[in-house]
């Protein structure tokens, strides 16, 4: 791995660092705004007291922290592929470039010694999983990766209760940040209750300290941070778009890996871009909270 000098210096000095994924840059945001938004996400981390480390594979080299040239590759090169943990070695060996998913980012961040990671939404169990067995590698990766992930829940296009059940089975604890219910990505509330609620970054840091003392930090920890209510999608618009999107999915016979990109694009087109705006705002919100947690853990 190649660790950016600023990130390496922060880690060596014990200063707070927050990992950021790169799939949102290459596959989740439109060009050319994606480059600017990526830097805005990093700036949100800085302003909240931590050093950002956007993670990707560039020309066969896993990179922990991206300079301008590397970020431009991820943001602008259409040949950049989406890389999960299982793909990392192949892409690296072939000298390829890839944007890391939650799973791959968590894996590389933990290897670099980064303990806190901010993303938009976690992958989960798909609605057709009873037939397709389609479940994101994010879940199984977190089951064996010592990292804290701040996210806005999972997208409503997934099976939310099944995802929560899998997290419980995999020993991945979920803390609701100032919420008693699991967030619904575009919506602040998915309607599914959580067992644990925290009110501050300092309270999360106390949990991290206890995890280290008790040896449960070998499992991932999820901090579920709802999108601010003022920034969420209109619920009626969300529900109408979801129902229509699922119907279109069935009508076109789309399955497997194409389900999520199809539905996300459907949301973008049929909400007039409002879903994209919500996506950016929730990622910025998560980046700030992750930095606050990393800083609070550093102080403890």
N, C-alpha and C positions, 0 to 999 in steps of 0.2 A: 504494500500500500504506500501511497505517497500522501503524507500529511502536510497540509499547508503550513508554512512557517509560523503564521500567527496562531493557528490552532495548536501546533506543537508546543509553542512557547507557553500558551495558556494551560495546557495539560501538564506540562513540566512544572509550572508554578502553582498548580492546584487551583487555578481560577475556573469559574464556571463556563462550561461549553455546552451548546445545544446543537444536536444533529438535526439536519433538515433533509427531507427526501427530494429527489429530482424528477420523479415521474410526473408530478404536477406541472413542472416546467415544460417538459417535452410533449406530454400527452394530455395534460389537463387544462392548459391555458392557450389562448390563441396567439399566434405570432402577429406582430412583433412585440406585443405587450408583455409576453411571458418573461422576457429578459428583465424588463423594468420591474415587474411585480416580484420576481425572484430576489432582486436586490432590496426591494421594499420589505420583504419578509425577513431578510437578513438584518436590515436596519431596525426592525421591530425588536429583534433579539438583542441587538446592541443597546438600544434605548432602555431596555428592561434589565440591563446589567450583566449580560453574558456575551460570549464570543460565538458567532454562528459558524457551523461547519456543514455546508451543503455537500452531499455525498453523491458520487456518480462514478461510472467507469468511462475513462476517456483514452482512446488509442491503446486499449488493453491494460490500462493502469487504474486500479481502484483509487479514487482520490477522496481524501477527507478534507473538504474545504476546496472551493473552486476559485481560481483566478479568473480574470476577465476572458482570457482566451478559451479556457475550459468551459466556462459557463456559456459562451457564445456557441460552442459546439453543441451542447445539450439543448440550448434554446432554438437554434437555427437549422441544424443538420437533420433533414428528414429521414436519414438512414439510422438515426439513434433508435435503439430497440428498448423495449421495456424489460428490465432485468429483475428477476426474483432470485432467491438464494440458489436454487438449482441451476440457474443460468450463469452465475458469476464466473465460474472457472472456465466455461466454454468461451464466453465473450472475451475474457482476459487472455486466454491462450491464443485466440484468433486475432488479437489486436483490435477488437471492435470497441465501439462506444455504446454505452447503455445508461439509461436513466433508472435509478433504483426504486423499487417498490418499498412499501413499509417493511416487508420482511427483509429484503436485502439491505436496506438502510440500517435497520436495527442490528443485523448481523455485523456489518462493517463498523458501525459506531461502537458496538460493544468491544470488538477486537481492538479498536483504537483507544479504548479507555473512556469513552463518552457514556455518561449514565442517563442523560435526559434527551428526549427526541420529540420534536413537534411535527405533526402532520395535519392533514385536513380530516379525513375519515379513515377508519380502520376497515380492512377487508373483512368479509364474514361468510356466513353460510348463505348460499343462494336459494331462492324460493323453490327452485326445481330440484333441490339436492336429494330428495327421496328417490328420484329417478336418475339424476345425473351424477350424484356424489360430488357436486361442485362446491368446494369450500376453499376459501382463500388460504394460501400458505402463511399469511400474516398470523393466523391463530396458532398453528403448530410451532411457528418460529418463536413467538412470544413465550410459549410454554417452556422453552429452554434457553432463553436469552436474558441476561441480567440488565434490563433497561426499563426506564419509565417512559411511557408514551403518552403524550397529551394529544387528544383528538376530540372531535365533535361528534363522537358516536360512530354509527355506520349509516350509510345511505338507506333510505326507505325502500329502495328497489331490492334490498336484501331481506332475508328472513331474520328479523331482529330478535324475537324470542329464542330461536334456534341458535343464533350467534351467542347470546348471553349464556345459554346452557353449555355451549362448547367451551366458552371462556371459564366457566365454573369447573367443568370436568378437567380442563388443562391446568388448573391451579393459577390462572391469571386473575388476580384481584382487580376489581373495578371500584374506583372512588369517584363519586359524583361531586364535581366542583360547584358548590353552592346550589346543588340540585338534588332532589330525591328520586329523580327519574332519569333514565338513560336518554341522552340527546338523540335527535333524529337527523343529524347533519344539516339539511336545509331548514329544519324545524328545531326549536329549542327543546321540545319534549316529544319523545316517541310514544309515550304512554305506558312504558314498561318500567316498573319500580327497581330501584337499586338498594342494596343492603347498607351501603356506607356512604356518608356524606362528609365532605371537608369544607372548611370555610376560608382557608388561606393557604398561601404557598408555604408558610412556616409549618402549618399542620401537615401538609404533604411531606415536607422535609423530615418531620418527626417520624412519620411512617417509614420513610426511606431508612432512617437511622435504625429503627427497630427491625426492619427487614435484614439489614446487615448483621445486627447482633444475633438474630434468631436463625440466620442462614437460609431465609426464604427468598433472598434476593437473586437466587439463580433462576427464578421465574420472572416473567415480565410483569409490570404493573401498569394498569391503564387508568389515566386520569381523564374522566369524561367531562369535557368543558363545553357547555351549550353555546351555540351561537347566540349573541345578544338578541333579545326578543325584537328590538327595533330593526335588526338586520335580517331576520328570518324571512323566508318566502311567505306570502299570503297563504294561509292554510287551505282555503278553498281552491286556489290556483294550484297548489301543490297536489292536493288529492285528485283533482280533475286530470292533471297532467300525468300523474302516476297511473291512474286507471286507464287512460287512453294509451299511454306508452306500453303498458303490459298487454293490452289488446292488440296493438300494432306488432308487438314482439311475437305473439302467438300467430297472428295472421301471416307474418312473413317467415315463420318457421326458424327464427334465429335462436341458436342455443350455444352453450359452451362459452368460450372466451369472448365471443362477440356480444354477449348479452349486456354487460356493463357499459362498454363504449356506445352501444346503440341507445340505451336508455339515457345516458348522460347527454348525448347529442340531442336526443328527443326533448329532454328537459330544456336544454339551452335554446333550441329553436322555438319551442312552444310556450316559453315563459318570457320571450322577448329579451333574453339575456339576463333576466333577473336571477336565475339560478347561478350563473357565473359570478355575478356580483356578490351573491351570498357566499359562494365558495371562497372568494378572495378574502372577504371580511372575516370569515370564521378561521381561515388559516392564519391571518394576522393576529387574531385574538388568541389562538393557540400558541403562536410563537412567543407572544408576550408572557403568557402564563408559564410556559416551559422555562423561559429565561428567569422568571421570578423564582420558580422552584429550584432551578440549578443554583442560583445565587443564595437562596435560603439554606439549601443543603450545604453549600460551601461554608457559610457562616456558622453552621452547627458543628 
